[in-house]
Amino acid sequence: RVDYWRVERSRETVGWAVGGLDTFASARTAAFAGIAVHPAHRGEGIGSALWDCLSAHLDGIGARRIVAHSRADDGTKAFVAKRGFSLEATETSSAVDPRAVTPPSPPPPGIDVLALSAFAEDPEPVFRADYESFQDEPGPSDTSGLTYDAWLRLFWDSPDCDRELSTVVLA
């Protein structure tokens, strides 16, 4: 079970937390956690209060291994280290202005680029490719427990999944 917490000041969100059992992991006691506090409100005890709620929730649902997702600034690293976590991996998020992207070149011979909707009748081949690619992603998370039914619910049937915009490349 995943739960969320939010802290507001003057009707503005200044901190939030999320945590629960990891659907992707093979061990049903693996969990994830995340806390964020607006930089202007750090040092006010918001993160600690959120951690207290989150930690009690994770204990209550039987979490035994927790992967915490956080920022990599010094203050955040000190916050999570104080709670027993160690840095195992980092990642970088990137963004692009879609108005600045030029149309792609045509694929080389033997390569087909299809809309995800081409697999609407049978998305299992997309799941198999997705599952295999998850297995070699660097980092501390275990994705070996992801089932086809969970993948359908979390990815394929997600309202964020645009099957005309998303693509599959066949070689």
DSSP file (Angstrom, degrees, kcal/mol; ACC not computed):
  #  RESIDUE AA STRUCTURE BP1 BP2  ACC     N-H-->O    O-->H-N    N-H-->O    O-->H-N    TCO  KAPPA ALPHA  PHI   PSI    X-CA   Y-CA   Z-CA
    1    1 A R              0   0    0      0, 0.0    20,-0.5     0, 0.0     2,-0.4   0.000 360.0 360.0 360.0 133.4    0.0    0.0    0.0
    2    2 A V        -     0   0    0     18,-0.2     2,-0.3    16,-0.0    18,-0.2  -0.856 360.0-173.1-103.3 135.3    1.3    3.4   -1.0
    3    3 A D  E     -A   19   0A   0     16,-2.5    16,-1.9    -2,-0.4     2,-0.3  -0.908   7.9-153.5-126.6 158.4    0.5    6.5    1.1
    4    4 A Y  E     -A   18   0A   0     -2,-0.3     2,-0.3    14,-0.2    14,-0.2  -0.945   5.5-168.0-129.7 147.9    1.1   10.2    0.6
    5    5 A W  E     -A   17   0A   0     12,-2.4    12,-2.3    -2,-0.3     2,-0.4  -0.980   3.3-168.8-135.1 148.7    1.5   13.1    3.1
    6    6 A R  E     -A   16   0A   0     -2,-0.3     2,-0.5    10,-0.2    10,-0.2  -0.998   9.7-155.1-139.6 140.9    1.5   16.9    2.4
    7    7 A V  E     -A   15   0A   0      8,-3.0     7,-2.9    -2,-0.4     8,-1.3  -0.972  17.7-168.3-115.0 129.4    2.5   19.8    4.6
    8    8 A E  E     -A   13   0A   0     -2,-0.5     2,-0.4     5,-0.2     5,-0.2  -0.895  14.0-171.2-118.0 147.7    0.9   23.2    3.8
    9    9 A R  E >  S-A   12   0A   0      3,-2.5     3,-1.5    -2,-0.4    -2,-0.0  -0.985  83.7 -10.1-132.5 124.1    1.6   26.7    5.0
   10   10 A S  T 3  S-     0   0    0     -2,-0.4     3,-0.1     1,-0.3    -1,-0.1   0.897 130.1 -56.7  52.1  44.1   -0.8   29.4    4.0
   11   11 A R  T 3  S+     0   0    0      1,-0.2     2,-0.4     0, 0.0    -1,-0.3   0.655 115.4 116.5  63.6  19.6   -2.5   27.0    1.6
   12   12 A E  E <  S-A    9   0A   0     -3,-1.5    -3,-2.5     0, 0.0     2,-0.4  -0.968  70.9-118.7-117.4 132.8    0.8   26.4   -0.2
   13   13 A T  E     +A    8   0A   0     -2,-0.4    -5,-0.2    -5,-0.2     3,-0.1  -0.547  37.6 166.3 -69.5 124.9    2.4   22.9   -0.3
   14   14 A V  E     +     0   0A   0     -7,-2.9    24,-2.9    -2,-0.4     2,-0.3   0.466  64.6  11.1-116.6  -8.4    5.8   23.2    1.4
   15   15 A G  E     +AB   7  37A   0     -8,-1.3    -8,-3.0    22,-0.3    -1,-0.4  -0.967  58.7 178.8-164.9 152.2    6.6   19.5    1.8
   16   16 A W  E     -AB   6  36A   0     20,-2.4    20,-2.5    -2,-0.3     2,-0.3  -0.979   6.6-163.0-152.2 161.7    5.4   16.1    0.8
   17   17 A A  E     -AB   5  35A   0    -12,-2.3   -12,-2.4    -2,-0.3     2,-0.3  -0.987   3.2-173.8-145.7 153.5    6.2   12.5    1.3
   18   18 A V  E     +AB   4  34A   0     16,-2.4    16,-2.3    -2,-0.3     2,-0.3  -0.991  15.0 152.9-145.0 145.2    5.3    9.2   -0.4
   19   19 A G  E     +AB   3  33A   0    -16,-1.9   -16,-2.5    -2,-0.3     2,-0.3  -0.952   4.6 126.3-170.1 152.9    6.1    5.6    0.5
   20   20 A G  E     - B   0  32A   0     12,-1.7    12,-2.5    -2,-0.3   -18,-0.2  -0.978  59.0 -43.2 175.8-177.7    4.9    2.1    0.2
   21   21 A L  E     - B   0  31A   0    -20,-0.5     2,-0.8    -2,-0.3    10,-0.3  -0.431  61.0-111.9 -69.6 145.6    5.8   -1.5   -0.9
   22   22 A D    >   -     0   0    0      8,-2.9     3,-1.0     5,-0.2     8,-0.2  -0.706  22.2-163.6 -86.5 108.5    7.7   -1.7   -4.2
   23   23 A T  T 3  S+     0   0    0     -2,-0.8   124,-0.2     1,-0.2    -1,-0.2   0.772  88.8  55.2 -60.0 -28.0    5.4   -3.4   -6.8
   24   24 A F  T 3  S+     0   0    0    122,-0.1   121,-2.5    -3,-0.1   122,-0.9   0.714  89.1  93.4 -80.6 -21.5    8.5   -4.1   -9.0
   25   25 A A    <   -     0   0    0     -3,-1.0   118,-0.1   120,-0.3     5,-0.0  -0.399  68.0-142.3 -81.1 149.2   10.5   -6.0   -6.4
   26   26 A S  S    S+     0   0    0     -2,-0.1     2,-0.6   120,-0.0    -1,-0.1   0.827  88.6  74.4 -75.8 -32.1   10.5   -9.8   -6.0
   27   27 A A  S >  S-     0   0    0      1,-0.1     3,-1.8   115,-0.0    -5,-0.2  -0.726  76.2-148.6 -82.8 123.2   10.7   -9.5   -2.2
   28   28 A R  T 3  S+     0   0    0     -2,-0.6    -1,-0.1     1,-0.3    -2,-0.0   0.318  94.7  61.6 -77.8  11.5    7.3   -8.4   -0.9
   29   29 A T  T 3  S+     0   0    0     34,-0.1    35,-3.1    -8,-0.1    36,-1.6   0.286  77.5 109.6-113.6   6.0    9.0   -6.5    2.0
   30   30 A A  E <   + c   0  65A   0     -3,-1.8    -8,-2.9    -8,-0.2     2,-0.3  -0.642  47.2 176.1 -82.2 139.4   10.9   -4.1   -0.3
   31   31 A A  E     -Bc  21  66A   0     34,-3.2    36,-2.4    -2,-0.3     2,-0.3  -0.848  22.5-139.6-138.1 170.8    9.7   -0.6   -0.1
   32   32 A F  E     -Bc  20  67A   0    -12,-2.5   -12,-1.7    -2,-0.3     2,-0.3  -0.934  14.8-172.1-131.3 157.4   10.4    2.9   -1.4
   33   33 A A  E     +Bc  19  68A   0     34,-2.0    36,-3.1    -2,-0.3     2,-0.3  -0.995   5.0 179.5-148.2 147.8   10.3    6.3    0.2
   34   34 A G  E     -Bc  18  69A   0    -16,-2.3   -16,-2.4    -2,-0.3     2,-0.4  -0.970   1.0-179.9-151.2 137.5   10.6    9.9   -0.9
   35   35 A I  E     -B   17   0A   0     34,-0.6     2,-0.4    -2,-0.3   -18,-0.2  -0.999   2.8-177.4-135.6 137.5   10.4   13.2    1.0
   36   36 A A  E     -B   16   0A   0    -20,-2.5   -20,-2.4    -2,-0.4     2,-0.4  -0.999   2.5-174.8-136.0 136.3   10.7   16.7   -0.5
   37   37 A V  E     -B   15   0A   0     -2,-0.4   -22,-0.3   -22,-0.2     5,-0.1  -0.998  36.4-107.2-129.2 132.0   10.7   20.0    1.4
   38   38 A H    >   -     0   0    0    -24,-2.9     3,-2.4    -2,-0.4     4,-0.3  -0.300  31.7-122.1 -54.8 135.8   10.8   23.4   -0.3
   39   39 A P  G >  S+     0   0    0      0, 0.0     3,-1.1     0, 0.0    -1,-0.1   0.812 110.7  59.5 -54.7 -32.5   14.2   24.9    0.2
   40   40 A A  G 3  S+     0   0    0      1,-0.2    -2,-0.1     3,-0.0   -26,-0.0   0.645 109.6  44.3 -71.1 -12.2   12.8   28.0    1.9
   41   41 A H  G X  S+     0   0    0     -3,-2.4     3,-1.0   -27,-0.2     5,-0.4   0.239  82.9 122.1-117.0  11.8   11.2   25.8    4.6
   42   42 A R  T <   +     0   0    0     -3,-1.1    -4,-0.0    -4,-0.3    33,-0.0  -0.440  67.4  34.5 -73.3 151.2   14.1   23.5    5.3
   43   43 A G  T 3  S+     0   0    0     -2,-0.1    -1,-0.2     1,-0.0    -3,-0.0   0.526  88.7 101.6  83.6   6.4   15.3   23.3    8.9
   44   44 A E  S <  S-     0   0    0     -3,-1.0    -2,-0.1     0, 0.0    -1,-0.0   0.375 100.3-103.7-101.2   2.9   11.8   23.9   10.3
   45   45 A G  S  > S+     0   0    0     -4,-0.1     4,-2.3     3,-0.0     5,-0.2   0.481  88.0 121.0  89.8   2.4   11.2   20.2   11.2
   46   46 A I  H  > S+     0   0    0     -5,-0.4     4,-2.5     2,-0.2     5,-0.2   0.944  75.7  46.5 -65.4 -48.3    8.9   19.5    8.2
   47   47 A G  H  > S+     0   0    0      1,-0.2     4,-2.7     2,-0.2    -1,-0.2   0.901 112.8  50.3 -61.3 -41.2   11.1   16.8    6.8
   48   48 A S  H  > S+     0   0    0      2,-0.2     4,-2.3     1,-0.2    -1,-0.2   0.912 111.0  48.6 -63.9 -42.7   11.5   15.1   10.2
   49   49 A A  H  X S+     0   0    0     -4,-2.3     4,-1.8     2,-0.2    -2,-0.2   0.910 112.7  48.1 -64.3 -41.5    7.7   15.2   10.8
   50   50 A L  H  X S+     0   0    0     -4,-2.5     4,-2.9     1,-0.2    -2,-0.2   0.915 110.4  52.1 -64.6 -41.5    7.1   13.7    7.3
   51   51 A W  H  X S+     0   0    0     -4,-2.7     4,-3.5     1,-0.2     5,-0.3   0.901 105.9  54.9 -61.8 -39.8    9.8   11.0    8.0
   52   52 A D  H  X S+     0   0    0     -4,-2.3     4,-1.9     2,-0.2    -1,-0.2   0.929 112.9  42.0 -59.2 -45.0    8.1   10.1   11.3
   53   53 A C  H  X S+     0   0    0     -4,-1.8     4,-2.1     2,-0.2    -2,-0.2   0.935 118.1  46.1 -65.3 -46.9    4.8    9.5    9.4
   54   54 A L  H  X S+     0   0    0     -4,-2.9     4,-2.6     1,-0.2    -2,-0.2   0.914 112.2  49.9 -64.5 -44.7    6.4    7.7    6.5
   55   55 A S  H  X S+     0   0    0     -4,-3.5     4,-2.5     1,-0.2    -1,-0.2   0.901 110.3  50.2 -62.9 -42.0    8.6    5.5    8.7
   56   56 A A  H  X S+     0   0    0     -4,-1.9     4,-2.3    -5,-0.3    -1,-0.2   0.897 111.3  49.9 -63.1 -39.8    5.6    4.5   10.9
   57   57 A H  H  X S+     0   0    0     -4,-2.1     4,-1.5     2,-0.2    -2,-0.2   0.937 110.9  48.2 -63.2 -46.8    3.7    3.6    7.7
   58   58 A L  H  <>S+     0   0    0     -4,-2.6     5,-2.6     1,-0.2     4,-0.3   0.897 112.2  49.0 -64.1 -40.1    6.6    1.5    6.3
   59   59 A D  H ><5S+     0   0    0     -4,-2.5     3,-1.3     1,-0.2    -1,-0.2   0.923 109.7  53.7 -60.3 -43.6    6.9   -0.3    9.6
   60   60 A G  H 3<5S+     0   0    0     -4,-2.3    -2,-0.2     1,-0.3    -1,-0.2   0.763 108.9  47.0 -65.6 -27.2    3.2   -1.0    9.7
   61   61 A I  T 3<5S-     0   0    0     -4,-1.5    -1,-0.3    -3,-0.2    -2,-0.2   0.359 120.1-104.9 -98.9   6.4    3.1   -2.5    6.2
   62   62 A G  T < 5 +     0   0    0     -3,-1.3    -3,-0.2    -4,-0.3     2,-0.2   0.708  54.1 171.6  86.3  20.7    6.1   -4.8    6.9
   63   63 A A      < +     0   0    0     -5,-2.6    -1,-0.2    -6,-0.2   -33,-0.2  -0.451   9.6 167.0 -65.8 133.1    8.8   -3.0    4.9
   64   64 A R        +     0   0    0    -35,-3.1     2,-0.4     1,-0.3   -34,-0.2   0.556  68.4  38.5-121.2 -20.2   12.3   -4.5    5.6
   65   65 A R  E    S-c   30   0A   0    -36,-1.6   -34,-3.2     2,-0.0     2,-0.5  -0.989  71.3-169.7-133.8 124.6   14.3   -2.9    2.8
   66   66 A I  E     -c   31   0A   0     -2,-0.4     2,-0.6   -36,-0.2   -34,-0.2  -0.958  13.0-160.4-121.7 128.4   13.7    0.7    1.9
   67   67 A V  E     -c   32   0A   0    -36,-2.4   -34,-2.0    -2,-0.5     2,-0.5  -0.939  18.2-155.0-102.3 118.1   15.1    2.5   -1.2
   68   68 A A  E     -c   33   0A   0     -2,-0.6     2,-0.5   -36,-0.2   -34,-0.2  -0.815   2.0-153.9 -97.6 130.6   14.8    6.3   -0.5
   69   69 A H  E     +c   34   0A   0    -36,-3.1   -34,-0.6    -2,-0.5     2,-0.3  -0.898  33.7 142.8-102.1 128.3   14.7    8.6   -3.5
   70   70 A S        -     0   0    0     -2,-0.5   -34,-0.1   -36,-0.1     2,-0.1  -0.927  51.8 -80.4-153.4 173.7   15.9   12.1   -2.8
   71   71 A R        -     0   0    0     -2,-0.3     0, 0.0     1,-0.1     0, 0.0  -0.340  36.3-130.5 -73.0 166.6   17.8   15.1   -4.1
   72   72 A A        +     0   0    0      4,-0.1    -1,-0.1    -2,-0.1     2,-0.0   0.172  62.3 124.2-109.6  17.7   21.6   14.9   -4.0
   73   73 A D  S  > S-     0   0    0      1,-0.1     4,-2.6     4,-0.0     5,-0.2  -0.352  75.2-106.8 -74.1 162.7   22.4   18.2   -2.3
   74   74 A D  H  > S+     0   0    0      1,-0.2     4,-2.2     2,-0.2     5,-0.2   0.880 117.1  51.7 -59.3 -42.4   24.5   18.2    0.9
   75   75 A G  H  > S+     0   0    0      1,-0.2     4,-2.0     2,-0.2    -1,-0.2   0.903 112.3  45.5 -62.9 -41.8   21.5   19.0    3.2
   76   76 A T  H  > S+     0   0    0      2,-0.2     4,-2.5     1,-0.2     5,-0.3   0.912 111.0  52.5 -68.7 -42.3   19.4   16.2    1.8
   77   77 A K  H  X S+     0   0    0     -4,-2.6     4,-2.1     1,-0.2    -2,-0.2   0.892 110.8  48.2 -60.6 -38.4   22.3   13.7    1.9
   78   78 A A  H  X S+     0   0    0     -4,-2.2     4,-2.1    -5,-0.2    -1,-0.2   0.901 109.7  53.6 -67.2 -40.1   22.8   14.6    5.6
   79   79 A F  H  X S+     0   0    0     -4,-2.0     4,-0.6     1,-0.2    -2,-0.2   0.936 114.0  39.9 -59.7 -48.8   19.1   14.2    6.3
   80   80 A V  H ><>S+     0   0    0     -4,-2.5     5,-2.3     1,-0.2     3,-0.7   0.859 112.5  55.4 -73.7 -33.6   18.9   10.7    4.9
   81   81 A A  H ><5S+     0   0    0     -4,-2.1     3,-2.0    -5,-0.3    -1,-0.2   0.893 102.0  58.1 -63.5 -38.1   22.2    9.6    6.3
   82   82 A K  H 3<5S+     0   0    0     -4,-2.1    -1,-0.2     1,-0.3    -2,-0.2   0.736 105.4  51.9 -62.0 -22.1   21.0   10.6    9.8
   83   83 A R  T <<5S-     0   0    0     -3,-0.7    -1,-0.3    -4,-0.6    -2,-0.2   0.220 128.9 -95.5-101.8  13.3   18.1    8.1    9.2
   84   84 A G  T < 5S+     0   0    0     -3,-2.0     2,-0.2     1,-0.3    -3,-0.2   0.520  79.6 132.8  93.8   6.8   20.5    5.3    8.3
   85   85 A F      < -     0   0    0     -5,-2.3     2,-0.3    -8,-0.1    -1,-0.3  -0.593  37.5-156.7 -90.6 153.4   20.5    5.5    4.5
   86   86 A S        -     0   0    0     -2,-0.2     2,-0.5     0, 0.0    -9,-0.0  -0.949  28.0-103.4-125.7 151.1   23.6    5.4    2.3
   87   87 A L        +     0   0    0     -2,-0.3     3,-0.1     1,-0.2   -15,-0.0  -0.592  46.4 158.6 -74.3 121.6   24.1    6.7   -1.2
   88   88 A E        +     0   0    0     -2,-0.5     2,-0.3     1,-0.4    -1,-0.2   0.628  61.9   1.3-115.4 -24.1   24.0    3.9   -3.7
   89   89 A A        -     0   0    0     50,-0.1    -1,-0.4    49,-0.1     2,-0.3  -0.991  52.9-154.7-161.3 155.4   23.1    5.6   -7.0
   90   90 A T        -     0   0    0     -2,-0.3     2,-0.3    -3,-0.1   -19,-0.1  -0.930  11.0-169.2-129.4 158.7   22.4    8.9   -8.6
   91   91 A E        -     0   0    0     -2,-0.3     2,-0.4     2,-0.0    -2,-0.0  -0.969  13.1-137.5-143.9 160.2   20.4    9.8  -11.6
   92   92 A T        -     0   0    0     -2,-0.3     2,-0.4     2,-0.0    -2,-0.0  -0.966   9.4-147.2-122.3 133.9   19.9   12.9  -13.7
   93   93 A S        -     0   0    0     -2,-0.4     2,-0.3     2,-0.0    -2,-0.0  -0.815  18.1-168.6 -97.0 140.8   16.7   14.2  -15.2
   94   94 A S        -     0   0    0     -2,-0.4     2,-0.3     2,-0.0    -2,-0.0  -0.908   4.5-168.7-126.9 155.4   16.8   16.0  -18.5
   95   95 A A        -     0   0    0     -2,-0.3     2,-0.3     2,-0.0    -2,-0.0  -0.969   3.0-164.6-141.1 156.5   14.2   18.1  -20.3
   96   96 A V        -     0   0    0     -2,-0.3     5,-0.1     5,-0.0     3,-0.0  -0.994  30.2-115.0-140.7 145.4   13.9   19.5  -23.8
   97   97 A D    >   -     0   0    0     -2,-0.3     3,-2.3     1,-0.2     4,-0.3  -0.728  25.4-149.3 -77.4 113.1   11.6   22.2  -25.2
   98   98 A P  G >  S+     0   0    0      0, 0.0     3,-0.9     0, 0.0    -1,-0.2   0.733  93.7  65.3 -61.4 -20.1    9.5   20.1  -27.7
   99   99 A R  G 3  S+     0   0    0      1,-0.2    -2,-0.0    -3,-0.0     0, 0.0   0.708  99.9  52.7 -72.0 -17.8    9.2   23.2  -30.0
  100  100 A A  G <  S+     0   0    0     -3,-2.3     2,-0.4     2,-0.1    -1,-0.2   0.443  85.2 104.2 -96.1  -0.9   13.0   23.1  -30.5
  101  101 A V    <   -     0   0    0     -3,-0.9    -5,-0.0    -4,-0.3     0, 0.0  -0.679  62.7-143.2 -87.6 129.5   13.1   19.4  -31.6
  102  102 A T        -     0   0    0     -2,-0.4    -2,-0.1     1,-0.1    -1,-0.0  -0.543  35.1 -86.4 -84.9 156.3   13.6   18.8  -35.3
  103  103 A P        -     0   0    0      0, 0.0    -1,-0.1     0, 0.0     2,-0.0  -0.294  53.5-105.2 -59.4 146.2   11.8   15.9  -37.0
  104  104 A P        -     0   0    0      0, 0.0    -3,-0.0     0, 0.0     0, 0.0  -0.301  31.0-106.4 -72.1 157.2   13.8   12.6  -36.8
  105  105 A S        -     0   0    0      1,-0.1     0, 0.0    -2,-0.0     0, 0.0  -0.431  48.6 -88.6 -71.6 155.8   15.7   11.1  -39.7
  106  106 A P        -     0   0    0      0, 0.0    -1,-0.1     0, 0.0     0, 0.0  -0.390  51.7-102.1 -64.1 147.1   14.1    8.1  -41.3
  107  107 A P        -     0   0    0      0, 0.0     3,-0.1     0, 0.0     4,-0.0  -0.303  40.2-101.2 -67.9 155.3   15.2    4.8  -39.6
  108  108 A P    >   -     0   0    0      0, 0.0     3,-1.7     0, 0.0     0, 0.0  -0.245  56.1 -69.8 -68.9 165.2   17.9    2.7  -41.3
  109  109 A P  T 3  S+     0   0    0      0, 0.0     3,-0.1     0, 0.0     0, 0.0  -0.272 123.0  27.1 -55.8 139.3   16.8   -0.4  -43.3
  110  110 A G  T 3  S+     0   0    0      1,-0.2     2,-0.5    -3,-0.1     0, 0.0   0.406  99.2 103.2  88.2  -1.6   15.6   -3.2  -41.0
  111  111 A I    <   -     0   0    0     -3,-1.7     2,-0.4    -4,-0.0    -1,-0.2  -0.962  49.8-169.9-116.0 127.1   14.5   -0.8  -38.3
  112  112 A D  E     -D  170   0B   0     58,-2.6    58,-3.0    -2,-0.5     2,-0.6  -0.964   8.9-158.0-117.2 132.9   10.8    0.0  -37.8
  113  113 A V  E     +D  169   0B   0     -2,-0.4     2,-0.3    56,-0.2    56,-0.2  -0.950  22.4 177.7-110.5 116.2    9.4    2.7  -35.6
  114  114 A L  E     -D  168   0B   0     54,-3.0    54,-2.7    -2,-0.6     2,-0.1  -0.858  33.5-107.9-120.2 151.0    5.8    2.1  -34.6
  115  115 A A  E >   -D  167   0B   0     -2,-0.3     3,-2.2    52,-0.2    52,-0.3  -0.493  34.8-117.2 -67.9 147.7    3.3    3.8  -32.4
  116  116 A L  G >  S+     0   0    0     50,-2.5     3,-2.3    47,-0.5    48,-0.2   0.795 111.8  73.9 -56.1 -28.9    2.7    1.9  -29.1
  117  117 A S  G >  S+     0   0    0     46,-2.1     3,-1.9    49,-0.3    -1,-0.3   0.694  75.8  77.6 -61.5 -18.0   -0.9    1.6  -30.4
  118  118 A A  G <  S+     0   0    0     -3,-2.2    -1,-0.3     1,-0.3     3,-0.2   0.704  96.1  48.8 -63.2 -17.4    0.3   -1.0  -32.9
  119  119 A F  G <  S+     0   0    0     -3,-2.3     3,-0.4    -4,-0.2    -1,-0.3   0.109  74.4 116.7-107.3  19.9    0.4   -3.4  -29.9
  120  120 A A  S <  S+     0   0    0     -3,-1.9    -1,-0.2     1,-0.2    -2,-0.1   0.845  77.0  48.8 -59.2 -36.1   -3.1   -2.6  -28.7
  121  121 A E  S    S+     0   0    0      1,-0.3    -1,-0.2    -3,-0.2    -2,-0.1   0.817 132.0  12.3 -74.3 -30.7   -4.4   -6.2  -29.3
  122  122 A D        +     0   0    0     -3,-0.4    -1,-0.3    -4,-0.1     4,-0.2  -0.684  61.2 171.4-149.8  90.0   -1.5   -7.8  -27.6
  123  123 A P    >>  +     0   0    0      0, 0.0     4,-2.1     0, 0.0     3,-0.8   0.479  55.5 100.7 -79.2   0.2    0.8   -5.6  -25.4
  124  124 A E  H 3> S+     0   0    0      1,-0.3     4,-2.7     2,-0.2     5,-0.2   0.865  76.2  55.7 -58.0 -38.9    2.8   -8.5  -24.0
  125  125 A P  H 3> S+     0   0    0      0, 0.0     4,-2.0     0, 0.0    -1,-0.3   0.873 108.2  49.8 -61.2 -32.5    5.8   -8.2  -26.4
  126  126 A V  H <> S+     0   0    0     -3,-0.8     4,-2.8    -4,-0.2    -2,-0.2   0.915 110.0  50.7 -69.0 -42.2    6.1   -4.6  -25.1
  127  127 A F  H  X S+     0   0    0     -4,-2.1     4,-3.5     2,-0.2     5,-0.2   0.941 109.0  51.1 -58.1 -47.4    6.0   -5.8  -21.5
  128  128 A R  H  X S+     0   0    0     -4,-2.7     4,-2.3     1,-0.2    -1,-0.2   0.911 113.2  44.6 -59.6 -43.0    8.7   -8.4  -22.2
  129  129 A A  H  X S+     0   0    0     -4,-2.0     4,-2.2     2,-0.2    -1,-0.2   0.915 115.5  47.9 -66.3 -42.3   11.0   -5.8  -23.8
  130  130 A D  H  X S+     0   0    0     -4,-2.8     4,-2.0     2,-0.2    -2,-0.2   0.927 111.4  50.6 -62.9 -45.7   10.2   -3.3  -21.0
  131  131 A Y  H  X S+     0   0    0     -4,-3.5     4,-1.2     1,-0.2    -2,-0.2   0.927 111.0  48.0 -59.1 -47.6   10.8   -6.0  -18.3
  132  132 A E  H  X S+     0   0    0     -4,-2.3     4,-0.6    -5,-0.2     3,-0.3   0.891 110.7  51.1 -63.2 -39.3   14.2   -7.0  -19.8
  133  133 A S  H >< S+     0   0    0     -4,-2.2     3,-0.8     1,-0.2    -1,-0.2   0.849 105.1  57.5 -69.8 -31.1   15.3   -3.4  -20.0
  134  134 A F  H >< S+     0   0    0     -4,-2.0     3,-1.6     1,-0.2    -1,-0.2   0.850  95.3  67.5 -61.1 -33.9   14.4   -2.7  -16.4
  135  135 A Q  H 3< S+     0   0    0     -4,-1.2    -1,-0.2    -3,-0.3    -2,-0.2   0.739 103.3  41.0 -67.4 -23.9   16.7   -5.5  -15.3
  136  136 A D  T << S+     0   0    0     -3,-0.8    -1,-0.3    -4,-0.6    -2,-0.2   0.243  80.8 122.9-110.3  16.9   19.9   -3.8  -16.3
  137  137 A E    <   -     0   0    0     -3,-1.6    -3,-0.0    -4,-0.1     4,-0.0  -0.601  67.5-116.6 -70.5 132.8   19.1   -0.3  -15.1
  138  138 A P        +     0   0    0      0, 0.0     3,-0.1     0, 0.0    -1,-0.1  -0.340  68.4  69.3 -69.0 153.4   21.8    0.8  -12.6
  139  139 A G  S    S-     0   0    0    -51,-0.1   -50,-0.1     1,-0.1   -48,-0.0  -0.617  89.4 -72.1 127.7 175.3   20.8    1.4   -9.0
  140  140 A P  S    S+     0   0    0      0, 0.0     2,-0.1     0, 0.0    -1,-0.1   0.542  86.8 109.1 -84.1  -7.9   19.6   -0.2   -5.9
  141  141 A S        -     0   0    0     -3,-0.1     2,-0.6     1,-0.1    -4,-0.1  -0.432  59.7-141.8 -77.4 144.6   16.0   -1.1   -6.9
  142  142 A D        +     0   0    0     -2,-0.1     3,-0.2     1,-0.1    -7,-0.1  -0.920  24.6 169.7-102.6 118.0   14.9   -4.6   -7.6
  143  143 A T    >   +     0   0    0     -2,-0.6     3,-1.5     1,-0.1  -118,-0.1   0.287  48.7 103.1-109.3   8.6   12.5   -4.8  -10.6
  144  144 A S  T 3  S+     0   0    0      1,-0.3  -119,-0.2   -10,-0.1    -1,-0.1   0.629  74.0  61.0 -71.3 -12.0   12.5   -8.6  -11.0
  145  145 A G  T 3  S+     0   0    0   -121,-2.5     2,-0.3    -3,-0.2  -120,-0.3   0.413  70.3 124.6 -94.8   3.0    9.1   -8.9   -9.3
  146  146 A L    <   -     0   0    0     -3,-1.5     2,-0.2  -122,-0.9  -122,-0.1  -0.475  47.1-157.3 -66.6 123.7    7.2   -6.9  -11.9
  147  147 A T     >  -     0   0    0     -2,-0.3     4,-2.6  -124,-0.2     5,-0.2  -0.592  27.2-113.9 -98.6 162.9    4.3   -8.9  -13.2
  148  148 A Y  H  > S+     0   0    0      1,-0.2     4,-2.7    -2,-0.2     5,-0.2   0.909 117.5  51.7 -60.9 -42.9    2.5   -8.5  -16.5
  149  149 A D  H  > S+     0   0    0      2,-0.2     4,-2.0     1,-0.2    -1,-0.2   0.907 111.4  46.4 -62.3 -42.5   -0.8   -7.6  -14.7
  150  150 A A  H  > S+     0   0    0      2,-0.2     4,-3.1     1,-0.2     5,-0.3   0.908 112.0  51.7 -66.0 -41.2    1.0   -4.9  -12.6
  151  151 A W  H  X>S+     0   0    0     -4,-2.6     4,-2.8     2,-0.2     5,-1.4   0.918 108.5  51.3 -61.5 -44.0    2.7   -3.6  -15.7
  152  152 A L  I  <>S+     0   0    0     -4,-2.7     5,-3.5     3,-0.2     6,-0.2   0.938 115.7  41.8 -57.0 -46.4   -0.6   -3.3  -17.5
  153  153 A R  I  <5S+     0   0    0     -4,-2.0    -2,-0.2     3,-0.2    -1,-0.2   0.920 122.5  37.4 -68.2 -45.2   -2.1   -1.4  -14.5
  154  154 A L  I  <5S+     0   0    0     -4,-3.1    -2,-0.2    -5,-0.1    -3,-0.2   0.779 135.8   8.7 -83.4 -28.1    0.9    0.9  -13.9
  155  155 A F  I ><5S+     0   0    0     -4,-2.8     3,-1.1    -5,-0.3    -3,-0.2   0.758 126.4  42.4-116.3 -65.5    2.1    1.6  -17.4
  156  156 A W  I 3 <S+     0   0    0     -5,-1.4    -3,-0.2     1,-0.3    -4,-0.2   0.890 124.3  35.5 -59.2 -44.9   -0.2    0.4  -20.2
  157  157 A D  T 3 <S+     0   0    0     -5,-3.5    -1,-0.3    -6,-0.3    -4,-0.1   0.370  89.2 122.3 -92.4   4.9   -3.5    1.5  -18.7
  158  158 A S    X   -     0   0    0     -3,-1.1     3,-1.8    -6,-0.2    -4,-0.1  -0.418  68.5-131.0 -66.3 139.8   -2.0    4.6  -17.0
  159  159 A P  T 3  S+     0   0    0      0, 0.0    -1,-0.1     0, 0.0    -4,-0.0   0.707 108.4  62.5 -63.6 -16.9   -3.8    7.8  -18.1
  160  160 A D  T 3  S+     0   0    0     -5,-0.1     2,-0.9     2,-0.0    -4,-0.1   0.574  80.2  98.4 -81.8  -9.2   -0.3    9.2  -18.7
  161  161 A C    <   -     0   0    0     -3,-1.8     2,-0.9    -6,-0.2     3,-0.1  -0.709  54.9-169.4 -85.9 108.4    0.4    6.6  -21.4
  162  162 A D     >  -     0   0    0     -2,-0.9     4,-2.8     1,-0.1     3,-0.3  -0.856   2.2-168.3 -96.5 104.4   -0.2    8.1  -24.8
  163  163 A R  T  4 S+     0   0    0     -2,-0.9   -46,-2.1     1,-0.2   -47,-0.5   0.638  85.1  51.4 -74.6 -13.2   -0.1    5.2  -27.2
  164  164 A E  T  4 S+     0   0    0    -48,-0.2    -1,-0.2   -49,-0.2    -2,-0.0   0.779 116.0  40.2 -87.7 -30.2    0.0    7.3  -30.3
  165  165 A L  T  4 S+     0   0    0     -3,-0.3    -2,-0.2   -50,-0.1     2,-0.1   0.844 102.0  80.2 -84.7 -37.3    2.9    9.4  -29.0
  166  166 A S  S  < S-     0   0    0     -4,-2.8   -50,-2.5     1,-0.0     2,-0.3  -0.424  70.5-152.6 -72.7 146.7    4.9    6.5  -27.4
  167  167 A T  E     -D  115   0B   0    -52,-0.3     2,-0.4   -51,-0.1   -52,-0.2  -0.858  16.4-155.4-126.2 156.7    7.0    4.5  -29.8
  168  168 A V  E     -D  114   0B   0    -54,-2.7   -54,-3.0    -2,-0.3     2,-0.5  -0.988  14.8-148.9-124.7 135.8    8.4    1.0  -30.1
  169  169 A V  E     -D  113   0B   0     -2,-0.4     2,-0.4   -56,-0.2   -56,-0.2  -0.937  10.9-164.3-110.4 125.4   11.4    0.2  -32.2
  170  170 A L  E      D  112   0B   0    -58,-3.0   -58,-2.6    -2,-0.5    -2,-0.0  -0.907 360.0 360.0-109.2 133.2   11.7   -3.1  -33.9
  171  171 A A              0   0    0     -2,-0.4    -1,-0.1   -60,-0.2   -60,-0.0   0.332 360.0 360.0-123.2 360.0   15.0   -4.5  -35.3
